[in-house]
C-alpha cells in the first residue's frame, strides 16, 4: 500500500491527512480515494492540483510502488 498525503484544503475537505491506500498507479490511487468522497473527487480533479511521487512533482499517471509516498497538493499561488 502506498502512503497518500493530502495538504491544505484537500486535507480539510477529506478530514484526513495521511492514509495507506492500495493502488498501482497515481490514477488508481486517485480513483480509490475519490470513490469514498464525491466532493474530494471533484477537488482532486480540479485545476491546479499537483501530485508529488516520492517528493518529486509528476504530471500524468505514474507507477506507484508499495513503499511510495504520493502527495496531492492544492493549487498554489504566491508572488
Residue pairs with C-beta under 8 A, 6 or more apart in sequence:
1 20
1 21
1 22
1 66
2 20
2 21
2 22
2 23
2 29
2 64
2 65
2 66
2 67
2 68
2 69
2 70
3 18
3 19
3 20
3 68
3 69
3 70
4 18
4 19
4 20
4 21
4 29
4 33
4 70
4 71
4 72
5 17
5 18
5 69
5 70
5 71
5 72
6 14
6 16
6 17
6 18
6 71
6 72
7 17
7 71
7 72
7 73
7 74
8 73
8 74
9 43
9 74
10 40
10 43
10 44
10 49
10 72
10 73
10 74
11 17
13 37
13 39
13 40
13 43
14 33
14 37
14 40
19 33
21 29
21 32
21 33
22 32
23 29
23 31
23 32
23 64
24 63
24 64
25 61
25 62
25 63
25 64
26 51
26 53
26 58
26 60
26 61
26 62
26 64
26 70
27 61
28 64
29 64
29 70
30 44
30 72
33 40
33 44
34 40
34 41
34 44
34 45
35 41
43 49
43 74
44 72
46 75
47 75
48 74
48 75
48 76
49 72
49 73
49 74
49 75
50 57
50 72
50 73
50 76
51 57
51 58
51 70
51 71
51 72
51 73
52 58
52 69
52 70
52 71
52 73
53 62
53 64
53 68
53 69
53 70
54 68
54 69
55 69
55 71
64 70
